[in-house]
């Protein structure tokens, strides 16, 4: 039986004899009786819901005016309890554009409770749509995939099942690469391929049965959301994704079609980029961008979703050089690794087979090039992701460095994820930035720092980064990185315009609902409705902007600019 499928099988059996609701109820009440932490959590949730219902329930139900049977159908691929109030606010805005929502979620009693309180009655669960393929069929596909490249390209029922199986497998196993030459690894990966194929089968059934006109989803990079994402786009069904932006109470909203399915949600469409390049660019706009970057770092809000800057402080160049013992007279390159197993194959294409391979090959060049101070900034999100997953393992980047089998050379410095040196501080000593496609590349270029990329799908080939077409070209450039000139005025101008688009134009500012990440170990999300009691969400100015954007059909949501 494949990974996790015993639960699915048991649920399916209970559903066949109409006992699944009763079993869920018994399980809930037994757990609440025996698990004190769960009981306290549920008590808090009940109190929060009662406050929502008393203050806003009736208004949210009245806002469901687009629920007529002849309305277009919106399929909401729910995020579950996390971010539920934010999701409901988005749904209300799309309802106002003439859509009737149907919710698809993992079973969660609070999803059902909240949506029904908000006037949305159509709620179904992934398990209701299970269409398992046989393990033998999955094994046969695996047998025909000799290389990892072939595995990544594998498709089934209109979905890129290899890509999603690999991403989900790396995330679950918390490893940086999958060596398919190993029979043990192939056996470990097979359940994820089986699950992806079954999810693709289910996605076909969902699309055929529900016939959505539009989809709203979050993070469609893992099984089963990824497979549904592909099937919908292949069927010509637009999908709007929402993700946390760079600070509290802000979202990135993007409309996907098959033509742009591999671009990052925090990227700029061709239309947006053309308009940004054409508009005037003043010192006032440049200053506004600078204030946004510096202010968000100094407040600690910079990517508060994973708490990357909660416990850091800005230091001047002298302090950074002293803390890291950087050798004077040398230029400094900073390598920003991605978490190897997190969102590995979501966007674009990579020069290397995995983030881990990219990092190891980059480190080999850094070790050999003693003409440069090299700094490795281990991703600070490791801490929060470990806390959320309930593990205490060291970052995969650190294990990769150890695998090189030699002492870290004196010209290479490692900044651990719990360091109090902020990324902002590094810009004062950074001459070069090295990443696959990290957000840091947008920031660094806007500060005039040359950025070396190793992947597509976000900001590459926009005129302000150093992009390579092959692994050899990328590594050769790193070997001579110290000869790379500073960005020209025109290149920096483009970088600033792009950064303005990402950090000021693209974010959707939430006012109807809060989305604030707390400074605890797991960076918990706190959300409340901020409308006056009884006021309809349809009247909220932020949601009206979203309604207008949905009607427009544009790829990028853009906030009104001064």
Secondary structure, DSSP 8 states (H G I E B T S, - for coil): --TTHHHHHHHHHHHHTT-HHHHHHHHHHHHHHH-HHHHHHHHHHHHHHHHHIIIIIHHHHHT-TT-STTSEEEEEE---STTHHHHHHHHHHHHTTTEEEEEEESS-HHHHHHHHHTT---EEEGGGG-----HHHHHHHHHT--SHHHHHH--BTTB-HHHHHHHHHHHHHT-S---TTSHHHHHHHHHHHHHHHHHHHHHHHHHHHH--SEEEES-TTSTTHHHHHHHHHHTT-EEEEEEE-SSTTEEEEEEE-GGGTTS-TTS--HHHHHHHHHS---HHHHHHHHHHHHHHHHHT-TTGGGTTTTT-B---HHHHHHHHT--TTSEEEEE----TTSSTTSSS-BSSSSHHHHHHHHHHHHHH-TTEEEEEE--THHHHHHHHHT-----HHHHHHHHT-S---TTEEEE-TT-SB-HHHHTTT-SEEE-SS-THHHHHHHTT-EEE--B-SSSTTSSSSB--SSHHHHHHHHHTGGG-----HHHHHHHHHHHHIIIIIS-EE--SB--EE-SSTT--EE--B-S-TT--GGG-HHHHHHHHHHHHT-SB------
